[in-house]
Amino acid sequence: MMSGVFIGSGRLLVACAEAWLENGQRIYGIISDCPDVSAWSNAKGVSRIPTSEDQAAWLGREPFDYLFSVVNHTITPAEVLALPRRRAINYHDSPLPNYAGFNATAWAIIDGQTQHAVTWHEMSANVDSGAILLQRPIDISEDDTAFALGAKCAETGLDGFRQLIKLLIQEISTGAAMPVKVQGTRQGFHLRSERPDLGLIDFQQRAATIHAFVRGLDLGSDDNWMCRPKLHLPSGVFVVGHVAFAQGSSAQISSVPAGSVVAVDALGLTVAASDGALRFSSLTTLEGAPIEPATLGLRVGQIIAPVSPEFCAAAQAFDAKVTKNERFWVERLSSLRGPVITDLKPHGGAAEVALERRAINPALVSGSGDLSSAVVAALVAYLARVGESGEIDIALHKAVPAQIASSYAASTPLRINVDLSADFADLRARVEAELAIQNRRITYARDVVTRYNVLRNNPQPAPLSIGVRFQALDGVAPGDALVPGAHLTLIIADKGGAIAWAYDRKAIADEAVRSFADRVDVLLAAGLQQPALPAGQLDIMPAIERKRLLVDWQDTSTSYASDRCVHELFEEQVARTPDAVAIVFEGKSLTYRELDQRANGMAEVLRARGVGPEVLVAVCIERSLDLMVGLMGVLKAGGAYVPLDPVYPQSRLSMMLEDSKAKVLLTQRHLVGRVPTREADLICVEDHAGLVSEQSPRSGITADNLAYVIFTSGSTGRPKGVMVRHGNVSNFFTGMDAAIGAEPGVWLAVTSISFDISVLELFWTLTRGFEIVIQSESDRASQSRKVSIQVSKEPMAFGLFYFSADQGGAAHGSAYKLLLEGAKFADKHDFSAVWTPERHFHAFGGLYPNPAVTTAALATITSRIALRAGSIVL
């Protein structure tokens, strides 16, 4: 039995390993980072390590015969190559010695080859140069893409490996070494970073050459390390997904100049080459968004101008620098961590740009050298302070030659690992190191997001909303100040001696920007003055804001009727407006005097049953005039009411009645039995409907006694009763006077009495002279009324509100999938907010947990949208 080690990636490695086992051989171990290989090795019980570990130490634990390198894109260390007792063998998808290196299938098709091959060869210190053990030929058809040819190579490579196993067995059994072929002179060697610049199609070439060029750059679902074929049109640069030779009269086509538009429709574009014409279809933007050719502004007969030599030279020179860094940017783009600022609401429309200029304190600038890194450090430290520490990405503006600027990213993610426990000097050093990396790595081609699975197979995060650019402030135009895609940009000039904030007024308000800038200014000054202090302890708050928070806003003392009870405040209003309408319900009404007298009568009934100060009365009455008579009657009797909404589930009502130990239950006849009375004394309001009294009872109650006991929603477990005193309510009323004014009017009361806001709707209003219209449970008339609607010129903001009565027949977990997928969709498509329900005891919100939990979960998968929680009134 032979033992082997496999190193590499992909399905071909798995297939070869399977073939090795099927032939009765042993796998000593696998070295791979590939998920497919990892899953297979786990299923087979084969040991595996990632490529980052010490391969030589791991493999050197015991001897093995062969090392097989299959789709291995890394350089195998010399000490590992020396470990196998017999051979180290590599698979290459090319006819070595031709097309050694990378992207062999793509280059072969681009070069117009009709024959290809796969090679199994010995590994040596010189990459792809060892003796050839086995080579299998492959035909290249005129329609083969690089992806299709790669599939042929994989199939042929597996067949070749099966043959290779037999040759190795024969070699051992006979003792005769298998014949090998020494490689000759290389042709067509390509580095991984080599590519045909931007991939622009040249219509001055022959049609067959262009056809091969497009096919050669079609890597299908595989990662494309090169580029996508592109059309350079007057309206921009666009990616070509498919090419075909045009159908029609060759004589007619050959008579038109190269670059002439022969036909254009909704699906494709036909353009003449030097000796024929080609139809290009499946066009997209550089980021992969589909484009309808008919919208590109081209007309039949128009000649697409060839790209100038100057453009080609600029692209070639710049791309040679950029392409070497592409894998670095792919990794970073696949793990963006943009900060979230509460006051900043990104959108997809046109920006309204403004500038906020700031002057740095001269005392801080003097003798400090280049402050650029300190300014950036202050920004990211602030973002970490108001958000989360750790890695933070902001968009750094990059200068690209104007001729080719549209093909490369105008900004790159600048990533700083912010440790708030480390000192400011350390953070500044990290910024300087990152800026050096940014200068070295330059930028990346925009089509990169369509070429790598890690980017195209995962939802793309929204553009980074906060950016930085280094630029002189003199003459800066607001329209050019924002980093593309960002809504807030820090502009650093004069080596940090002057800064400005460019911002989109549609995304963030002027005052919010000024506050943001003030805090960064303070943090910057503190960091420069105390560089040894941890970034998390630096001062962050301007003196004016500190005074506002700690002094002005804390001075909340105000006079209110601290010695008055709620019903006493109501009685004072009765004296002022006795004949004004107090409450209306379904066409019936009571004046203030009538409501007062009926409540007095109900209070006498309650007092006769022992109700007085600190005695709880459960009130379970449908929305009606009687409801207000009952509630006010309880207060006048000196008791405290416990609101029980009849629409609540019976189990909930029973729990509240039991937990409160209410002495009396005030209800209606048809509701008797819905709530178990237990020890409570039962009173039906209909039995005392005609009872009125002009005299208010004297119960001896004070503002320190209870007014009501209301139960929480139960989002943290069992609902809890909250006891509220008359003095608390009076204080609340005064606060509402200041917040919304006490000018009386008509108020529509829609809230359940089991919600605390009902106290505002029913009692604050009655102590201020309002006319209250009580909405019934079934009243939906207001929804059908035709009203005049004034249309705003501002764009409509859309949000998602999650609400469901129950789980219904939905599959387990589907509600959460709906929540997560919906939030990601809303975040990507410029919705304003996602609302999750406040979880109450009944079916509303029943699918989802506490909104704090859902909001925290959504925050991990969204970056732009506002996250909110709310209730809905039915």
C-alpha positions in Angstrom: 0.0 0.0 0.0 1.3 3.4 -1.0 0.7 6.5 1.3 0.1 9.9 -0.1 -0.4 13.5 1.0 -2.6 15.9 -1.0 -2.2 19.6 -1.0 -4.3 22.1 -2.9 -8.0 22.9 -3.4 -11.2 22.3 -5.4 -13.2 19.4 -6.6 -10.4 17.9 -8.6 -8.3 17.3 -5.5 -11.3 15.6 -3.9 -11.8 13.4 -7.0 -8.1 12.5 -7.1 -8.1 11.6 -3.4 -11.2 9.4 -4.0 -9.4 7.7 -6.8 -6.4 7.1 -4.6 -8.5 5.5 -2.0 -10.5 3.4 -4.5 -7.2 1.9 -5.7 -6.5 0.7 -2.1 -4.0 3.3 -1.2 -3.7 5.4 2.0 -4.0 9.1 2.5 -1.6 10.3 5.2 -3.0 13.8 5.3 -4.4 16.8 3.4 -3.2 20.4 3.4 -5.9 22.8 2.2 -8.0 25.9 3.0 -10.8 24.9 0.6 -14.2 24.4 2.2 -15.1 21.5 -0.2 -11.8 19.7 0.6 -12.4 20.3 4.3 -15.9 18.9 4.2 -14.7 15.8 2.3 -11.8 15.1 4.6 -14.0 15.4 7.7 -16.5 13.0 6.2 -13.8 10.5 5.3 -11.9 10.9 8.6 -8.8 12.1 6.9 -6.5 14.5 8.8 -6.2 18.0 7.4 -4.4 21.2 8.3 -4.7 24.7 6.8 -1.8 26.0 4.7 -1.0 28.5 7.4 0.3 25.9 9.8 3.8 24.4 9.9 3.4 21.9 7.0 6.9 20.4 7.4 6.5 19.7 11.1 3.0 18.1 10.6 4.1 15.9 7.7 7.4 15.0 9.3 5.7 12.9 12.0 6.0 9.7 9.9 7.3 8.8 6.4 5.0 8.8 3.4 5.5 8.0 -0.3 4.0 10.7 -2.4 3.0 14.3 -2.3 0.3 15.3 -4.8 -0.2 19.0 -5.5 -3.6 19.5 -7.2 -4.9 23.0 -8.0 -2.4 24.4 -5.6 -1.9 28.1 -6.0 0.8 28.4 -3.3 4.5 27.8 -3.4 5.3 24.5 -1.6 8.2 25.0 0.7 11.4 23.1 -0.2 11.5 21.3 3.1 8.0 19.9 2.3 9.1 18.8 -1.2 12.0 16.8 0.4 9.7 14.8 2.7 8.1 12.2 0.3 10.1 9.0 0.0 9.4 8.6 -3.7 8.0 11.6 -5.5 6.4 15.0 -5.2 4.0 15.4 -8.1 2.0 18.4 -9.4 -1.0 18.7 -11.6 -0.9 21.6 -14.1 -3.7 22.6 -16.5 -1.4 23.3 -19.4 0.8 21.5 -22.0 4.1 22.2 -20.1 6.5 23.7 -20.8 4.1 26.0 -22.5 1.7 28.2 -20.5 3.5 27.5 -17.2 2.4 29.7 -14.3 -1.2 30.9 -13.9 -4.4 31.2 -15.9 -3.2 28.8 -18.6 -6.6 28.1 -20.0 -7.5 31.8 -20.4 -4.2 32.7 -22.0 -4.3 29.7 -24.4 -7.8 30.7 -25.7 -6.8 34.4 -25.9 -3.8 33.3 -28.0 -6.0 31.5 -30.4 -4.7 28.0 -29.6 -6.7 25.0 -30.8 -4.8 22.4 -28.8 -4.2 22.2 -25.1 -3.2 19.6 -22.5 -2.9 18.8 -18.8 0.3 17.7 -17.3 1.4 15.6 -14.2 5.0 16.4 -13.5 7.6 16.1 -10.8 7.9 19.1 -8.4 11.2 20.9 -8.0 12.5 24.2 -6.5 11.8 25.8 -9.9 8.0 26.2 -10.2 6.3 24.1 -13.0 9.7 23.0 -14.4 10.1 19.4 -13.2 10.2 16.3 -15.4 6.9 15.4 -17.1 5.4 12.1 -15.9 2.2 12.1 -17.9 0.6 14.5 -20.4 -2.9 14.2 -21.9 -4.0 16.3 -24.9 -7.3 18.3 -25.1 -9.0 19.9 -28.2 -10.1 23.6 -27.9 -13.3 24.2 -29.8 -14.2 27.6 -31.2 -16.9 28.1 -28.6 -14.9 27.0 -25.5 -14.6 29.6 -22.8 -11.8 29.5 -20.2 -14.4 28.0 -17.8 -15.4 25.3 -20.3 -11.7 24.5 -21.1 -11.0 24.3 -17.3 -13.8 21.7 -17.0 -12.2 19.7 -19.8 -8.9 19.9 -18.0 -10.3 18.7 -14.7 -12.0 15.7 -16.4 -8.9 14.9 -18.4 -6.7 15.5 -15.3 -8.7 13.0 -13.3 -8.4 10.4 -16.0 -4.7 11.1 -16.2 -4.4 10.7 -12.4 -6.0 7.3 -12.5 -3.5 6.3 -15.2 -0.7 7.8 -13.1 -1.7 5.6 -10.1 -1.3 2.5 -12.3 2.1 3.7 -13.5 3.2 4.3 -9.9 2.1 0.9 -8.8 3.9 -0.6 -11.8 7.0 1.3 -10.9 7.1 -0.1 -7.4 6.1 -3.7 -8.4 8.7 -3.9 -11.2 11.4 -1.8 -9.7 11.9 0.0 -13.0 11.5 3.7 -13.0 8.8 5.1 -15.2 9.9 7.1 -18.3 9.9 10.9 -17.8 10.3 13.8 -20.2 12.5 16.7 -19.4 10.8 20.0 -20.1 12.2 22.2 -22.9 12.1 25.9 -23.3 9.1 27.6 -21.8 6.6 29.6 -23.9 3.7 31.7 -22.6 4.7 31.8 -18.9 2.4 34.1 -16.9 2.4 35.3 -13.4 -0.8 35.4 -11.4 -0.9 39.2 -11.5 -0.6 39.3 -15.3 -3.7 40.3 -17.2 -4.6 42.1 -20.4 -4.8 45.5 -18.6 -8.4 46.6 -18.4 -9.6 44.0 -20.8 -10.8 46.5 -23.4 -12.0 45.2 -26.7 -10.2 46.6 -29.7 -12.5 46.6 -32.8 -9.5 47.2 -35.0 -8.6 43.5 -34.5 -10.0 40.5 -36.4 -13.4 39.2 -35.3 -11.9 35.8 -34.4 -9.2 37.5 -32.2 -11.9 39.5 -30.3 -14.1 36.4 -30.1 -11.2 34.4 -28.5 -10.4 37.4 -26.2 -13.9 37.5 -24.7 -14.1 33.7 -24.3 -10.6 33.6 -22.7 -11.7 36.0 -20.0 -14.9 34.1 -19.3 -14.1 32.1 -16.1 -17.7 31.3 -15.3 -18.3 30.5 -11.7 -14.6 30.2 -10.9 -12.6 33.1 -9.4 -11.3 35.3 -12.2 -7.9 36.6 -11.3 -7.5 38.5 -14.6 -10.3 40.8 -15.7 -13.6 40.9 -17.5 -13.8 41.8 -21.3 -15.2 45.3 -21.7 -16.6 47.7 -24.2 -15.3 51.3 -24.0 -18.3 53.3 -25.2 -19.1 57.0 -25.2 -21.5 56.4 -22.3 -19.0 54.5 -20.2 -17.2 51.2 -19.8 -19.4 48.0 -19.7 -18.6 44.3 -19.2 -19.4 41.8 -21.9 -20.9 38.5 -20.7 -21.2 36.7 -24.1 -20.0 37.1 -27.7 -21.0 35.4 -30.9 -20.2 35.9 -34.6 -22.9 38.0 -36.2 -25.3 36.5 -38.6 -25.8 38.2 -41.9 -24.2 39.1 -45.2 -20.4 39.0 -44.7 -20.0 41.2 -47.7 -22.3 43.9 -46.2 -20.6 43.7 -42.8 -17.1 43.8 -44.3 -17.9 47.0 -46.1 -18.4 49.0 -42.9 -15.5 50.5 -40.9 -14.2 48.7 -37.8 -16.1 49.9 -34.7 -19.3 50.6 -36.6 -22.5 49.8 -34.8 -24.3 47.3 -37.0 -27.3 46.6 -34.8 -28.6 47.4 -31.3 -31.6 46.1 -29.5 -32.8 45.3 -26.0 -30.7 42.1 -25.7 -27.5 42.8 -27.6 -25.2 45.0 -29.5 -23.5 44.1 -32.9 -20.3 45.9 -33.8 -18.0 45.5 -36.8 -14.4 44.3 -36.4 -11.7 44.6 -39.0 -13.0 41.6 -41.0 -16.5 40.8 -39.7 -18.9 41.6 -36.9 -19.7 40.3 -33.5 -22.8 40.4 -31.3 -22.2 41.2 -27.7 -24.8 40.4 -25.1 -25.3 40.0 -21.3 -23.9 43.5 -20.8 -23.4 44.8 -17.2 -21.9 47.6 -15.3 -18.5 47.1 -13.8 -20.2 46.1 -10.6 -22.4 43.6 -12.4 -25.7 45.4 -12.7 -27.5 44.3 -16.0 -27.6 46.9 -18.8 -30.0 47.0 -21.7 -28.0 47.8 -24.8 -30.7 49.9 -26.3 -30.3 52.4 -23.4 -26.6 53.1 -24.1 -27.3 55.9 -26.6 -25.8 54.1 -29.6 -27.3 54.3 -33.1 -26.7 52.1 -36.1 -23.9 53.4 -38.3 -22.2 55.2 -35.4 -18.5 54.4 -35.1 -17.1 53.6 -31.7 -13.8 55.4 -31.6 -10.8 53.3 -30.8 -9.1 53.8 -27.5 -6.2 56.3 -27.8 -2.6 55.2 -27.4 -2.3 57.6 -24.5 -5.2 55.9 -22.8 -3.7 52.4 -23.3 -0.3 53.5 -22.0 -1.9 55.1 -18.9 -4.0 52.0 -18.3 -1.1 49.6 -18.8 1.2 51.5 -16.5 -1.3 52.0 -13.7 -2.8 48.4 -13.9 0.7 46.9 -13.6 0.9 48.5 -10.2 -2.7 47.7 -9.1 -3.1 44.1 -10.2 -0.5 42.8 -7.7 -2.6 44.0 -4.8 -6.0 42.7 -5.9 -6.2 39.7 -3.5 -5.5 42.1 -0.6 -8.5 44.2 -1.5 -10.7 41.2 -2.2 -10.1 40.0 1.4 -10.8 43.4 2.8 -13.9 44.0 0.7 -15.3 40.7 1.8 -15.3 41.8 5.4 -16.2 45.4 5.5 -17.0 46.8 8.9 -18.4 50.3 8.3 -19.3 52.4 11.4 -22.9 53.3 12.1 -23.7 56.9 13.2 -27.1 57.3 14.6 -27.7 60.8 13.1 -26.6 59.7 9.6 -29.3 58.2 7.4 -27.7 57.0 4.1 -29.8 57.2 0.9 -29.4 56.4 -2.7 -30.5 59.7 -4.3 -28.5 62.8 -5.3 -26.6 64.5 -2.5 -27.0 68.0 -1.3 -23.4 68.8 -0.3 -22.4 71.3 2.3 -19.0 72.1 3.9 -18.2 72.7 7.6 -14.7 74.2 7.9 -12.7 73.9 11.1 -9.5 75.6 12.3 -7.0 73.6 14.3 -5.7 75.3 17.5 -2.4 76.9 16.4 -0.9 75.8 19.8 -1.5 72.2 18.9 -0.1 72.5 15.4 3.1 74.3 16.3 6.0 71.8 16.5 3.7 68.8 16.0 4.8 68.0 12.4 2.3 66.2 10.2 -1.0 65.9 12.1 -2.8 63.9 9.4 -2.5 60.6 11.3 -3.6 62.3 14.6 -6.7 63.7 12.9 -7.7 60.3 11.4 -6.9 58.7 14.8 -9.3 61.1 16.5 -12.0 60.3 14.0 -11.8 56.5 14.4 -11.5 56.8 18.2 -14.7 58.8 18.3 -16.4 56.3 16.0 -15.3 53.5 18.4 -16.4 55.5 21.4 -20.0 56.0 20.1 -20.1 52.6 18.4 -18.0 49.5 18.8 -14.3 49.2 19.2 -12.3 46.8 17.1 -11.8 47.0 13.3 -13.4 50.0 11.7 -13.5 50.7 8.0 -13.8 54.2 6.5 -13.5 55.1 2.8 -10.2 56.7 1.8 -10.2 58.7 -1.4 -7.7 57.6 -4.0 -6.4 59.6 -6.9 -6.6 57.7 -10.2 -5.3 59.1 -13.5 -8.2 61.0 -15.0 -8.2 59.1 -18.3 -8.9 55.7 -16.6 -10.6 56.9 -13.4 -13.9 55.3 -14.3 -12.4 51.8 -14.3 -10.9 51.9 -10.8 -12.3 52.4 -7.4 -12.2 56.0 -6.3 -11.9 55.0 -2.7 -10.6 52.0 -0.7 -11.5 50.8 2.8 -9.1 52.2 5.3 -9.1 49.8 8.2 -8.0 50.6 11.8 -8.1 48.2 14.7 -9.2 50.6 17.5 -8.3 49.4 21.0 -9.8 52.0 23.3 -7.6 50.6 26.2 -4.4 51.5 24.3 -3.0 55.0 24.4 -3.6 57.6 21.7 0.0 57.5 20.5 -0.5 53.8 19.8 -3.7 54.5 17.8 -1.9 57.2 15.9 0.9 54.7 15.0 -1.6 52.2 13.7 -3.1 54.9 11.5 0.3 55.8 10.1 1.0 52.1 9.4 -2.4 51.8 7.6 -1.8 54.9 5.6 1.5 53.4 4.4 -0.3 50.3 3.4 -2.9 52.3 1.5 -0.2 54.2 -0.4 1.5 50.9 -1.3 -1.7 49.0 -2.2 -3.1 51.9 -4.3 -6.6 50.8 -5.4 -8.4 48.0 -7.3 -10.3 47.5 -10.6 -14.0 48.1 -10.2 -15.0 44.8 -11.9 -13.4 42.9 -9.0 -16.8 42.5 -7.3 -18.0 40.4 -10.2 -14.9 38.2 -10.4 -14.5 36.6 -7.0 -17.0 34.2 -5.4 -16.5 35.7 -1.9 -17.8 39.0 -3.3 -20.4 38.0 -5.9 -22.0 35.2 -3.9 -22.6 37.2 -0.8 -24.8 40.3 -0.4 -22.7 43.3 -0.9 -22.7 45.7 2.0 -23.7 49.3 1.5 -20.9 51.8 0.6 -19.0 53.1 3.5 -20.9 56.2 4.7 -17.9 58.0 6.2 -14.8 58.9 4.2 -11.5 60.7 4.4 -9.6 62.6 1.7 -6.3 64.5 1.7 -6.9 67.7 -0.3 -6.2 71.4 -0.1 -9.2 73.4 1.1 -8.6 76.4 -1.2 -11.1 76.3 -4.0 -12.6 72.9 -3.0 -16.0 72.6 -4.7 -18.7 71.1 -2.5 -19.9 68.8 -5.3 -16.4 67.2 -5.5 -15.7 67.1 -1.8 -17.5 63.9 -0.8 -15.7 60.6 -1.2 -17.8 58.7 -3.7 -20.5 56.7 -1.9 -19.9 58.5 1.4 -22.3 60.9 3.0 -19.8 62.4 5.4 -16.2 63.1 4.5 -13.3 64.5 6.6 -11.1 66.6 4.4 -7.5 67.0 5.7 -5.3 69.7 4.3 -1.9 71.1 5.1 -0.7 68.0 6.9 -3.5 68.2 9.3 -3.2 71.9 9.9 -6.7 72.5 8.5 -9.7 70.3 8.1 -13.3 70.5 6.8 -16.3 68.2 6.9 -18.2 67.7 3.6 -21.6 66.2 4.2 -24.9 65.4 2.5 -27.7 67.4 4.0 -30.2 64.8 2.9 -28.4 62.2 5.0 -27.3 64.2 8.1 -28.5 67.6 9.5 -26.3 70.6 9.8 -26.5 70.6 13.6 -25.6 66.9 13.8 -22.5 67.5 11.7 -21.4 70.5 13.9 -21.9 68.4 17.0 -19.9 65.5 15.4 -17.1 67.8 14.4 -17.0 69.5 17.8 -16.5 66.1 19.6 -13.8 65.0 17.2 -12.1 68.4 17.7 -12.1 67.9 21.5 -10.8 64.3 21.2 -8.0 65.4 18.8 -6.9 68.2 21.2 -7.0 65.8 24.2 -5.0 63.1 22.2 -2.3 65.6 21.2 -2.0 67.0 24.7 -2.2 63.6 26.5 -0.9 61.0 24.0 -0.1 58.5 26.7 -3.7 58.4 27.9 -5.9 55.5 26.6 -8.1 56.5 23.7 -11.2 55.4 25.7 -10.5 57.9 28.4 -9.8 61.0 26.4 -12.1 63.9 26.7 -14.8 63.8 24.0 -17.3 66.4 25.0 -17.1 70.2 24.3 -17.6 72.5 27.3 -20.9 73.8 26.0 -22.3 70.4 25.4 -21.1 69.2 28.8 -22.8 72.1 30.5 -26.0 71.5 28.6 -26.0 67.8 29.6 -24.9 68.1 33.2 -26.3 71.4 34.2 -29.0 72.8 31.8 -30.8 69.6 31.1 -30.6 68.5 34.7 -32.4 71.7 35.9 -35.8 70.2 35.4 -37.4 71.6 38.6 -40.8 73.1 37.9 -43.8 73.8 39.9 -46.9 71.5 39.5 -50.0 70.6 41.4 -48.1 68.3 43.7 -50.9 68.3 46.3 -53.7 67.6 43.9 -55.2 64.2 42.8 -56.3 63.5 39.2 -60.0 63.6 39.9 -59.5 66.9 41.8 -57.9 68.4 38.7 -60.8 67.1 36.7 -63.3 68.7 39.1 -61.5 72.1 38.7 -62.0 71.8 35.0 -65.7 70.9 35.5 -66.1 74.2 37.4 -64.5 76.1 34.5 -66.4 74.5 31.6 -69.4 72.5 33.1 -71.5 72.5 29.9 -68.7 71.8 27.4 -68.7 68.3 25.9 -66.3 66.0 27.7 -66.6 62.7 26.0 -68.2 61.3 22.8 -68.8 57.7 21.9 -70.7 56.5 18.8 -73.0 59.5 18.7 -73.6 59.8 22.4 -71.9 62.3 24.7 -71.5 63.6 28.2 -70.7 67.2 29.3 -68.2 67.8 31.9 -71.0 68.3 34.5 -72.8 65.1 33.4 -69.6 63.0 33.5 -68.7 64.5 37.0 -72.2 63.7 38.4 -72.3 60.1 37.0 -68.8 59.5 38.3 -69.9 60.8 41.7 -72.7 58.3 41.7 -70.4 55.4 40.8 -68.0 56.6 43.5 -70.8 56.3 46.1 -71.5 52.7 45.0 -67.8 51.8 45.3 -67.4 53.4 48.7 -70.3 51.4 49.9 -68.3 48.3 48.9 -65.3 49.4 50.9 -63.3 51.2 48.3 -61.0 53.9 49.6 -57.4 54.9 49.6 -55.0 52.2 48.5 -57.8 49.8 47.6 -57.5 48.4 44.1 -60.5 48.1 41.8 -60.2 46.1 38.6 -62.0 47.8 35.7 -63.0 45.5 32.8 -65.4 47.6 30.6 -65.5 47.9 26.9 -64.7 51.2 25.3 -67.7 53.4 26.0 -69.0 56.3 28.0 -69.4 53.8 30.9 -65.7 53.2 30.8 -64.9 56.8 31.7 -67.6 56.9 34.3 -66.1 53.8 35.9 -62.5 55.0 35.8 -63.3 58.4 37.2 -65.6 56.9 39.8 -62.8 54.7 41.1 -60.6 57.8 41.5 -63.3 59.8 43.2 -64.0 56.9 45.6 -60.3 57.2 46.6 -59.4 53.8 45.1 -56.8 52.9 42.4 -58.0 51.3 39.2 -56.4 48.2 37.6 -57.2 48.4 33.9 -58.3 45.1 32.3 -58.9 45.4 28.6 -61.7 43.0 27.6 -60.0 42.1 24.3 -57.1 40.6 26.2 -56.8 36.8 26.5 -58.7 35.4 29.4 -55.5 33.9 30.9 -53.9 37.4 30.9 -56.9 39.0 32.6 -57.0 36.3 35.2 -53.3 36.7 35.9 -53.6 40.5 36.4 -56.6 40.1 38.6 -54.9 37.4 40.7 -51.6 39.3 40.9 -53.2 42.6 41.9 -55.5 41.1 44.5 -58.1 43.7 43.5 -60.9 43.9 46.1 -63.6 44.9 43.5 -64.2 44.0 39.9 -66.1 46.7 38.0 -67.4 45.3 34.7 -70.5 44.8 32.4 -73.1 42.1 32.6 -72.1 40.5 29.3 -68.5 40.3 30.4 -69.3 38.5 33.6 -67.6 35.1 33.4 -64.8 36.3 31.1 -62.7 37.2 34.1 -62.9 34.9 37.2 -63.9 37.1 40.1 -62.1 34.9 42.6 -62.1 37.0 45.8 -63.2 40.3 44.1 -66.6 41.9 44.8 -68.5 42.1 41.5 -70.2 45.3 40.3 -71.9 45.8 37.0 -72.1 49.3 35.7 -75.5 48.8 34.1 -77.0 48.2 37.5 -76.2 51.8 38.5 -76.5 53.6 35.1 -79.0 56.2 36.3 -77.2 57.0 39.6 -76.0 60.6 39.7 -74.8 62.9 42.5 -73.8 66.6 42.6 -71.7 66.0 45.6 -68.2 64.7 45.2 -67.3 62.1 47.8 -64.7 63.0 50.4 -62.4 59.9 50.6 -59.5 61.4 52.4 -57.2 60.5 49.6 -54.0 62.6 49.0 -51.5 63.0 46.1 -49.3 60.4 47.8 -52.0 57.6 47.3 -52.2 55.3 44.4 -54.1 56.4 41.3 -53.8 53.2 39.3 -51.8 49.9 38.9 -50.9 49.0 35.3 -49.1 45.9 34.1 -46.1 45.8 31.9 -46.1 43.9 28.5 -44.2 41.0 29.8 -41.3 41.3 27.4 -38.8 40.3 30.1 -40.9 37.5 31.5 -44.1 37.6 33.6 -45.9 40.9 33.4 -45.4 43.1 36.5 -47.8 45.6 38.1 -46.5 49.1 38.3 -48.0 51.3 41.0 -48.5 55.0 40.0 -49.5 57.7 42.5 -51.6 60.8 41.9 -48.6 63.1 42.4 -46.7 61.2 39.7 -49.6 61.7 37.3 -49.9 65.4 38.1 -46.2 65.8 37.5 -46.6 64.0 34.1 -49.5 66.3 33.2 -47.3 69.3 33.7 -44.6 67.8 31.6 -47.1 67.2 28.8 -48.3 70.8 29.1 -44.7 71.9 28.3 -44.2 69.3 25.5 -47.4 69.7 23.5 -49.3 72.6 25.1 -52.5 72.6 27.0 -54.8 74.5 24.5 -58.0 72.4 24.5 -59.3 70.8 21.3 -60.8 67.5 20.2 -58.8 64.4 21.0 -59.3 60.9 19.4 -58.6 58.3 22.1 -57.5 55.1 20.5 -55.2 53.5 23.0 -56.2 50.5 25.2 -56.6 51.4 28.9 -54.0 48.8 29.7 -51.4 51.0 28.0 -50.0 53.8 30.0 -50.5 56.3 27.2 -54.2 56.0 27.8 -53.7 58.2 30.9 -52.7 61.0 28.6 -55.6 60.4 26.3 -58.3 60.1 28.9 -57.2 62.0 32.0 -54.8 64.7 30.9 -57.2 65.8 28.3 -60.1 66.0 30.8 -58.1 68.1 33.2 -57.4 70.5 30.3 -60.8 70.9 28.8 -60.6 68.7 25.8 -63.4 67.0 24.0 -62.5 63.3 23.9 -63.8 61.1 21.1 -63.4 57.4 22.2 -62.8 55.1 19.3 -64.6 51.7 19.6 -62.9 48.4 18.9 -64.6 48.0 15.6 -64.6 51.7 14.5 -62.7 52.0 11.2 -64.8 54.7 9.6 -61.9 57.1 9.6 -60.0 54.8 7.3 -62.6 55.1 4.5 -63.2 58.9 4.6 -62.0 60.7 1.6 -59.7 63.5 2.6 -57.6 66.0 0.7 -54.0 64.9 0.7 -51.2 67.4 0.2 -48.3 65.8 -1.7 -44.9 66.6 -0.4 -42.1 67.4 -2.8 -39.7 65.3 -0.7 -39.2 61.7 -1.7 -41.3 59.2 0.2 -39.5 57.3 2.9 -40.3 53.6 3.0 -40.0 51.3 6.0 -40.7 47.7 7.0 -43.0 47.1 9.9 -43.0 43.5 11.1 -46.4 42.5 12.5 -48.3 39.2 12.6 -51.2 37.9 14.5 -49.7 34.4 15.0 -47.4 31.9 13.5 -50.2 30.3 11.4 -49.0 27.6 9.2 -45.6 29.0 8.6 -42.6 26.6 9.0 -40.6 26.7 12.1 -38.0 29.5 12.0 -39.5 31.1 8.8 -40.6 34.2 10.7 -36.9 34.9 11.6 -35.8 34.2 8.0 -38.4 36.7 6.9 -37.1 39.3 9.4 -33.5 38.9 8.5 -33.9 38.7 4.7 -36.3 41.6 4.7 -34.0 43.7 6.7 -31.1 43.0 4.4 -33.3 43.9 1.4 -34.4 47.1 3.0 -30.9 48.0 3.9 -29.7 47.6 0.4 -32.6 49.4 -1.3 -32.7 52.6 0.7 -35.6 51.9 3.0 -35.7 54.4 5.9 -36.2 52.0 8.8 -37.0 48.4 9.9 -39.6 48.3 12.8 -39.9 45.3 15.0 -42.8 45.0 17.4 -42.8 45.7 21.0 -43.6 42.3 22.4 -46.8 42.2 24.3 -48.7 39.4 25.9 -51.2 38.9 23.1 -50.6 37.7 19.5 -49.2 41.1 18.4 -45.5 40.7 18.2 -45.8 37.1 19.2 -43.4 35.9 16.5 -40.5 37.9 17.7 -38.7 38.3 21.0 -37.9 41.6 22.8 -37.1 44.3 20.3 -33.8 44.8 21.9 -32.9 41.3 20.8 -34.2 41.7 17.3 -32.5 45.1 16.9 -29.2 43.7 18.1 -29.5 40.9 15.6 -30.4 43.2 12.7 -27.5 45.5 13.5 -25.0 42.7 12.7 -26.3 42.3 9.1 -27.3 45.9 8.2 -25.2 49.1 7.9 -27.4 51.9 6.6 -31.0 51.5 7.7 -32.5 52.8 11.0 -33.6 50.1 13.5 -36.8 50.9 15.4 -39.4 49.2 17.7 -43.0 50.2 17.9 -46.6 49.3 18.5 -49.6 49.3 16.2 -53.1 50.3 17.2 -55.8 48.2 15.7 
